[in-house]
Amino acid sequence: METATIRIPEAKKNLLKAVASLENKKMNDIIVNLIDEYVARRKESLELLSVPGLLNEIRASSREFRHRKTVPISDARKKLER
């Protein structure tokens, strides 16, 4: 396992130290677990963003929506049924 340095506020470090002591765990183990949980929650988003061009399509759709360039749901359904 490699070493990494992170900067966190002292108050948060003290809270982490207290939790680690209470749970009889190493601070490192808690942080690694938190990183794993964070990545797992975002895995689907990361997979979708790895699809070539999808992010650009999402941004374009968002711009169209903001500019009220929308299609009635009935028209969208008809298009999907084709």
C-alpha positions in Angstrom: 0.0 0.0 0.0 1.3 3.4 -0.9 1.5 6.5 1.4 -0.5 9.6 0.6 -0.7 12.9 2.5 -3.9 14.7 3.0 -4.7 18.0 4.6 -7.7 18.1 6.9 -8.8 20.6 9.5 -7.5 19.8 13.0 -11.0 19.5 14.4 -11.9 16.8 11.8 -8.6 15.0 12.5 -9.4 15.0 16.2 -12.9 13.6 15.5 -11.5 10.9 13.3 -9.0 10.0 16.1 -11.8 9.8 18.6 -13.9 7.6 16.4 -10.9 5.4 15.6 -10.2 5.0 19.4 -13.9 4.3 20.2 -14.1 1.7 17.4 -10.7 0.3 18.2 -9.6 0.9 14.5 -6.7 2.6 12.8 -7.5 6.0 11.3 -6.0 4.7 8.0 -8.5 1.8 7.9 -11.4 4.2 8.5 -10.3 6.5 5.7 -9.7 3.7 3.2 -13.2 2.4 4.0 -14.7 5.8 3.5 -12.9 6.1 0.1 -14.2 2.7 -0.9 -17.8 3.7 0.0 -17.5 7.1 -1.8 -16.3 5.5 -5.0 -18.9 2.7 -4.8 -21.7 5.3 -4.6 -20.4 7.0 -7.7 -19.5 4.0 -9.7 -22.6 4.1 -11.9 -21.9 7.8 -12.7 -18.3 7.1 -13.5 -19.3 4.2 -15.8 -21.8 6.4 -17.6 -19.3 9.2 -18.0 -16.8 6.8 -19.6 -19.2 6.4 -22.5 -17.7 8.4 -25.3 -19.6 11.6 -26.1 -22.2 11.1 -23.3 -21.1 14.0 -21.2 -21.3 16.3 -24.2 -24.8 15.0 -24.9 -25.9 15.6 -21.3 -24.5 19.2 -21.4 -26.3 19.9 -24.7 -29.6 18.5 -23.4 -29.2 20.6 -20.3 -28.7 23.8 -22.4 -31.7 22.9 -24.5 -33.8 22.4 -21.4 -32.7 25.8 -19.9 -33.6 27.5 -23.2 -37.0 25.7 -23.1 -36.3 23.7 -26.3 -38.4 20.8 -25.1 -40.6 18.2 -26.8 -44.1 17.2 -25.5 -44.0 13.7 -23.8 -46.6 12.4 -26.3 -44.2 13.3 -29.2 -41.3 11.7 -27.4 -43.3 8.5 -26.9 -44.3 8.4 -30.5 -40.6 8.7 -31.5 -39.6 5.9 -29.2 -42.3 3.6 -30.5 -40.9 3.8 -34.1 
